[in-house]
Amino acid sequence: MSEKPVTSRRKLLGGALTATGVVAAGGAGFGIARATGSTASSGTPTGGATPTAAQGSDRVPFFGPHQAGIATPAQDRLAFAAFDITSTDAQAVQVMLGTWAAAAEQMTKGLPIGPVDNSPSAPPIDTGEAAGLGAAGLTVTVGFGPGFFDDRFGLARFRPAALADLPTLPGDGSLDPARSGGDLCVQACADDPTVAFHVIRNFARLARGTAVMKWSQLGFGRTSSTSTQQQTERNLLGFKDGTRNIKAESTADLDDYVWVGGETDQSWMKGGSYLVARRISMLIESWDTDYLTDQENVFGRYKTSGAPLGGKNEFDTPDLAAKDHHGNPVIPLNAHIRLAAPETNNGQKILRRGYSYTDGIDPTTGLLDAGLFFIAYQKDPRKQFVPIQTRLGQQDNLNEYIRHTGSALFAVPPGLAAAGDWWGKPLFG
């Protein structure tokens, strides 16, 4: 197999990938971590200060049985990108994934991927915008889309059955192909927007010649709590979102609904999960003209407290059998929380990690282009997301005020064990 991808990668990184840091296919691309793991190799940023790893509560461990950024308590900011692979060289893909993993390890420590002032006559190895910001709780999560398993790299036999293409769902008429799909995804979450963006920017640079960014989305204001230590935030329609979400502290729910286990047909996915991303545009101007009682009936919750209709507190279990004095359901039959509830979906749950977004003005309508970038993790989308979304798409009164404009599905492999490991390594042998 040609060594050309390795050579070009070394040139791209301006020497950061040393001869001892890059090896042939099967373990390529780890020079970043080795080159920046010590002050001797990483150099000093402009101004003379030696970069040091962030310490304390703002640093999330990078290595572990599961990728961080799934059950991790949701951070405040998101930078998400999907990439298409342009190379047909399997070794080039391995080099890229190994380089990404090494870079991600550095960034989650609050370190640059290499010096900014490596040479006045060469591009900086790190882009530098996150210098001094620390780790900011950064997590980097990588997944493989269905296209990753086509015939280009001989990986078709490794495609999990659960990575079946999403069917056309009710309400999919507004999907934009330019905002959908992708061979790879990168989810960067942090409590600082620049730290999250820094990941996507540098991954795109490291991918040059091997993959290109297909689409991306920035998010703010997490819309679901993923820990009992977090309050439930509100979506852009002003309602608390994801009150009944799976929490990081519920290991039983994570095992039952999120982490892939012995049921999989692909052993390399054990400990991983499946990510569904949906860009959901909200018709905010129309919503803002609707009266309060109708807004509450659409969601099935009180707007101020977040309590289910008929309840007193946000975390009260919705009483789906309750009737008013006229004999009508207190929580309407087409209310969002009724249709999304485990009780009406054969007990199924998903782990939500959505974020609000705003992308200026829609050039066609002249209205705000804003809404929810929905992210959900589960162990099998065929049994979880697809039937739940089908039910919502057919019956949910919220559909009057939303449009699904982007959609993607990715297999998210388990976490990395140690330096030198990389996502998808078992697939290439």
VENRAGI-V952232 format. One record per backbone hydrogen bond with DSSP energy under -0.5 kcal/mol. CO is the residue of the C=O (numbers start at 1). NH is the residue of the N-H. If there is no record, write none. Layout:
{{CO,NH} {CO,NH}}
//
This chain:
{{3,7} {4,8} {5,9} {6,10} {7,11} {8,12} {9,13} {10,15} {11,14} {13,16} {16,18} {18,21} {18,22} {21,30} {24,27} {27,23} {30,34} {31,35} {32,36} {33,37} {38,41} {38,42} {39,43} {43,51} {45,48} {49,45} {55,58} {56,59} {58,137} {65,415} {67,70} {76,221} {77,190} {78,219} {79,188} {80,217} {81,186} {82,214} {82,215} {83,183} {83,184} {84,212} {88,90} {89,93} {90,94} {91,95} {92,96} {93,97} {94,98} {95,99} {96,100} {97,101} {98,102} {99,103} {100,104} {101,105} {102,106} {103,107} {104,108} {105,109} {106,109} {106,111} {107,110} {109,54} {115,125} {115,126} {119,122} {128,131} {130,133} {135,138} {136,191} {139,189} {141,187} {143,185} {144,411} {145,148} {146,149} {147,150} {150,153} {150,155} {155,158} {156,159} {160,163} {161,164} {169,172} {171,174} {171,404} {172,175} {175,177} {176,179} {177,180} {183,145} {184,83} {185,143} {186,81} {186,188} {187,141} {187,189} {188,79} {189,139} {190,77} {192,196} {193,197} {194,198} {195,199} {196,199} {196,200} {197,201} {198,202} {199,203} {200,204} {201,205} {202,206} {203,207} {205,208} {207,210} {207,211} {210,86} {210,87} {212,84} {215,82} {217,80} {219,78} {220,356} {221,356} {226,248} {227,230} {231,233} {233,241} {235,238} {239,235} {242,245} {247,250} {249,251} {250,254} {251,255} {252,256} {253,257} {253,258} {254,258} {254,259} {257,379} {260,271} {261,264} {266,269} {267,270} {268,414} {269,272} {272,260} {273,412} {274,378} {275,410} {276,376} {277,408} {278,280} {278,374} {279,281} {279,405} {279,406} {280,372} {281,403} {282,284} {283,287} {284,288} {286,289} {287,290} {291,295} {292,296} {293,297} {294,298} {295,299} {296,300} {296,301} {298,336} {299,337} {300,309} {302,306} {307,302} {308,311} {313,308} {313,316} {318,320} {319,322} {322,330} {324,327} {328,324} {330,332} {332,335} {334,397} {335,339} {336,340} {337,341} {338,341} {341,344} {342,345} {342,347} {345,348} {350,246} {350,352} {351,377} {354,223} {354,224} {355,373} {356,220} {357,371} {360,369} {362,366} {367,362} {368,370} {369,359} {370,282} {371,357} {372,280} {372,374} {373,355} {374,278} {375,353} {376,276} {377,351} {378,274} {380,383} {380,384} {381,386} {384,388} {385,389} {386,390} {387,391} {388,392} {389,393} {390,394} {391,395} {392,396} {396,399} {397,400} {398,401} {399,402} {401,283} {403,281} {403,405} {405,176} {406,279} {407,181} {408,277} {410,275} {410,412} {411,144} {411,413} {412,273} {416,64} {418,421} {422,425} {424,427} {424,428} {425,428} {425,429}}
//
